[in-house]
């Protein structure tokens, strides 16, 4: 009897692995991009990564101009539910807050999280109690000493709260296209380091059971898009 492949066949075609953003540590694990307010433009590193690598899905919020934490979080859960396995999330700015909320408040199942230049929750009137738990997967928080959206001391406090590895880039602004971060190879190295940690922690395994919220979201997606 032939053993079923542990991952979908489409992730096993020749050359796929080397073009995956998480190669070589977790190239079968999907990557989920979560942009911040107003989405990430064509020069943003998230967009560069999306175009340069396979295995990447981008969350497209219904309204990128409206920072509704729980609406964004629910859409992250819905998008993640359509993937083949728990993703490594790559979030920026307000997208970081929505990602953490999706995990802590809406039971999103993730393999890991790269949280780049999170926005200060206080700027949006978000109570810290909504985000005040450890993230149950490996995570890295990338901060800047002159980020206009979050002071470094606050970034450090959030990293402790979330159990994230803190990486300080120096004077890197908001770590976006305006600060010169376009293809950003250093960020890709941080992503691969996170992938290695996630693989070691076992959070990249696709056989992990889905949470109730994630299963419900997947069922809703199937109802909206029935198979032919």
Steps between C-alpha positions, in 0.01 A plus 500: 500500500633843404547743785323834439728798452508714816470819298298585188656387173505854367769592755725217377553595135864538384666824603219602737701460822785732401257774400317487832566783748553251785751278318671286625344470846125503435445530126174303518351748747288783355592862562221747576571870441300742716549863389423802714275798440441589135662173391866468393583676175703373203834606652434350843706195601184294553407552136856421388492173693158409364624539142837332556391181676246219479278382783397852606141615554410863570216600731280754322293678760153613403589857602870582534420857601299404808709360790232272644704255708250216526375530142861477378568211739198305377609543139847369588336191651285455187799530268716267710219244505522470124865392511629144510681534833556752780692790340797706605350848516700801383328813630575872488380793711127475588505158336715382793230598749232332289713186477551479875129558553417228247713254695407599854138602450381300201704178531690535173741207461844619388845347471681822591484878469744759372366827642670791328467853642174448691288810547438620854160364612441822697495700175184315405342489844555125524506371859816303569284237668393385151862421413642410840601132464784287371478406132484117495754467216851631433502871417739783426427867556706734281532855631670826414653766722322780313170344399235777509230240572657331803768592751776244547424463871139412416619256234711327764204479735282346228772248418506389864120480513480291181809288572660627180868519412579872475715616208597869488602636161627837615369817334279324245187713521176306455681227300313569179567634151535856634788387722666321208388147584401357164636154421641497857720185494581543871132457576487185291789364710295573814204317345713194429639507854139501625417211265786297647371565853144412400614176340695411814197580716275281285250777426537459123337157501187495279347218702434723799124514576322818401337715766120534507519856362730396218288197412189720492673751273613223267143362486366848418755540221404163356134604498585821315723323248366146450717256306400444141 
